[in-house]
Amino acid sequence: MPGTQLTVTLSGGGADDARAVVRALEGTFGAPDELPADENATVHTATFDGERQTGPAGGGGEGSGRLSAPVTVTVQGSPQAVRRASDTLARAFTARDDGAASGDQEQERELLLEP
């Protein structure tokens, strides 16, 4: 869906873990604005500007790698984008849903991804 934006905030683990999570979402949302790179950061963010238009529906998770530590992920965007991101991450990693909050046009969901 054009115009869909998804913001992903990650804490816990390191930059490699954050990159693994972001890569898992690329199959569904295309490339992010940039990959997490700062090895000293405690919180990483990535923004996806739209859903991927090619490939199988609900794809993603391929080549995502493994996590070295638990990672808390907050996804924020349209309800459809948040649902697709949550589903993609649950397929790629062991995930626990830690809750959601809804606004007028946006939704936020927190997941705990475990190694």
N, C-alpha and C positions, 0 to 999 in steps of 0.2 A: 504494500500500500504506500504510494508516494506520500511524502510529507510526514512519515512516521519517524519519530526520534526516540531513541532509547538511551538513557544515561545509566551507566553501571558504576557503582562505587564498591571498592573491594578493600577489606582490611583483614589482617592476619596473613600469615605466610609472607613470602617475599615477592620480588618483582617477577621471578620465574613463574610462581603460582598465579599471579595476576595475569600474566601473559597467557598462560594455559587456559584460564577462564575466558578471556577475551577471544582467543582463537576458537574456542568451542562455539562462540556465538557468531563467528564470521560466516558460517554456512547458512545461517538463517537471516542475518542482517547485513551481510557484506562487510567491507573493511571499516574499522573504526577510524575516528579522527587521528589517533595515534596509539601505538602500543605502550603499555606501562614500561618505563625504562629506568627510573631512579631507584637504584638499589637501596638507598637509605630511607626512602619514603615509608611511612607506616600505613598510608591510605593511597590507593591508586584509583584513578577514574578513566573511563573511556566513554565516548559518545558515538553512537551509530546514527546516521542520518536517514536511513530507510531500510526496508526489508529487501533482501536479495531477491531479484526478479527471476533468476534462473536456478535450475537444480530442483531436486525433489522438495515438495512441501514439507516443512518441519525438519529439514536437513540440519546438519550441524553436529558438532561433537567429534568429528573426525580429526584425528591428529591433535587432540586437545592435551594429551599428556597426562601425567599424574601430579597430584599435589603433594608437597612435602609437609604441609601443616594444614589445619582447618582454616578455611577462608570464609568470612562473612561477606555476602554479596547483597547489595541493595540495587534492585532494578526499578527504574522510574520511567514512565511514559504512558502511552495510551493503554487502555485495558487489554487490547489485543496484543500489542507489543510485549507487555509485561507477561501475559500468559504464554506467548510463544517463547520468550526468553527463559521463563521458569521451566517450561517443558523441555527445552533444549538442554538446560543445565542439569535437570534431573536425569536425562538420558546419558549425559556425558560423565557425571560424577555421582557419588553417594550424596544425596541432598536431603536436608530437613527444612521444611517450610516453617519459618519463624514468624509468619504473620503478614498481613497486608493492610494498607490504608488507602481509601479511595477519596478522590476529590471530584469536582465537577467533570473534568475531562481527562484527568490523569489518575494513575494508580501507582502505588509503590508497594513492592514486595521484598521481604528479606528472607534470604536463604542461607543456611550454613552448609557449606560443602566440606566434606571430610575426605582425607586421603584414602 
